[in-house]
Amino acid sequence: MANATTADTALIIQRMKALTDEKRLRILEQLAGGERCVCDLTDALDAGQSLLSFHLKTLKDAGLVSDRRAGRWVHYSINTEALAELEGALRGLRESAAAAPRAGDACCD
């Protein structure tokens, strides 16, 4: 993330915020098994259609899921590229932290 642009940082923040809700994490768990119709998600998550639509829109706006319309139904799937980008950002932070000087090595002991 050290070389991330402002737009990259904003997208990472948006994606992380989208992951802070239990219902949205449960949606992603359902989608981890492959594409699902919104009607299946409604049943699997015991959620009303309007609440589920709100959470799916949040995930879609963050780029974490994509959708495909088939007739009157919408099918959702995980955007694995977006998850890989998030994973890369977190890995970069972890690697930077691991390479950083320890508190005992600080200049202001």
URBEL-V937504 format. One record per backbone hydrogen bond with DSSP energy under -0.5 kcal/mol. NH is the residue of the N-H (numbers start at 0). CO is the residue of the C=O. If there is no record, write none. Layout:
BEGIN
nh=NH co=CO
nh=NH co=CO
END
This chain:
BEGIN
nh=3 co=0
nh=8 co=4
nh=9 co=5
nh=10 co=6
nh=11 co=7
nh=12 co=8
nh=13 co=9
nh=14 co=10
nh=15 co=11
nh=16 co=12
nh=17 co=13
nh=18 co=14
nh=19 co=16
nh=20 co=17
nh=24 co=20
nh=25 co=21
nh=26 co=22
nh=27 co=23
nh=28 co=24
nh=29 co=25
nh=30 co=26
nh=31 co=27
nh=32 co=29
nh=33 co=30
nh=35 co=75
nh=37 co=73
nh=39 co=36
nh=40 co=36
nh=41 co=37
nh=42 co=38
nh=43 co=39
nh=44 co=40
nh=45 co=41
nh=45 co=42
nh=46 co=41
nh=51 co=47
nh=52 co=48
nh=53 co=49
nh=54 co=50
nh=55 co=51
nh=56 co=52
nh=57 co=53
nh=58 co=54
nh=59 co=55
nh=60 co=56
nh=61 co=57
nh=62 co=59
nh=63 co=58
nh=64 co=58
nh=65 co=76
nh=67 co=74
nh=69 co=72
nh=72 co=69
nh=74 co=67
nh=75 co=35
nh=76 co=65
nh=78 co=63
nh=79 co=77
nh=81 co=78
nh=82 co=78
nh=83 co=79
nh=84 co=80
nh=85 co=81
nh=86 co=82
nh=87 co=83
nh=88 co=84
nh=89 co=85
nh=90 co=86
nh=91 co=87
nh=92 co=88
nh=93 co=89
nh=94 co=90
nh=95 co=91
nh=96 co=92
nh=97 co=93
nh=98 co=94
nh=99 co=95
nh=104 co=101
nh=105 co=102
END
